[in-house]
Amino acid sequence: MKRYRTLLEAIYRLYEHSGFAMAGAVAYSFVVSLFPFCIFLGALAGMFDRGDLAARAVEQLFQILPPKVAEALAPQVESIMGGNRIDLLTVSAGLSLFFATSAIETLRAALNGAYRVYETRNYFFCLARSMFFVFVSAVSMLVLTWFVIIAPVVAARVEPELTSWLIDGTWGGATLRYALAGSVVGAQLLAIHLWLAAGKRRLKDVWPGVVVSMVLWLAMASFYSVYLNFSDYSRFYAGLSQLMVALIFFQLTAVVVILGAELNRGISELKRLGAAGTIESHVNGTARRS
């Protein structure tokens, strides 16, 4: 019952502390950062002479998004990646990395608000950390793509029967893709709660919010896909309907992530109150015996 009330309290606090407004800022910054991130991803993949690996990584990313959201973004992303060929060690790559940190920096501010903490670290340190998060995200996407797509193809030449189920589009390959993608997303959520937001937290302090965020995101993405099948956004946004479909989805995603932080903070407060009550009861009992 206490955990149920904590979740309801987290939802209320999300509204009370402008979490929905911050989620809108995160969604906007994510769209702004998406294209520089893809350019940087292509530059990073080109360092290993595998320019097609970045395109495959983006395809894998779009496969776990609702179809309408993927349809809105895929053509533009493919156009950007097809028309930009930059070297990783250039000013253009550095600028792409810098602009790609916009979403991470905005998310950091949103999480600080959810945890009720103030940023005391140096701005340039925070910016460097955000760049590191972008770099790690790009590397993890490329590694995940290599293991899911490239490695099975190579292995199939050695053991065709053993690896055919990974690449023939059956349930085995799909399950593996989603399991690996879920593991990467879960690890990234743990990282942003532990190290992106200000303050110090332990793994046991953040895992409840991460689990709730992942479960709610899966449910939200499924519901949003169904909703878009019979909803006509063009009546409200005309030619901007595709962009708004993506923006609203990313805002809902940000709401789920911020809600996880609010939940973690609520659980921590309950633990502190419980510990304080135990100490007070012990002191009162000792005083009465005396």
PyMOL commands that set and color helices and strands:
alter all, ss='L'
color gray80, all
select helices_A, chain A and resi 2-16+19-46+51-63+67-83+91-100+102-115+123-156+160-167+171-196+203-230+234-289
alter helices_A, ss='H'
color red, helices_A
deselect
rebuild
show_as cartoon
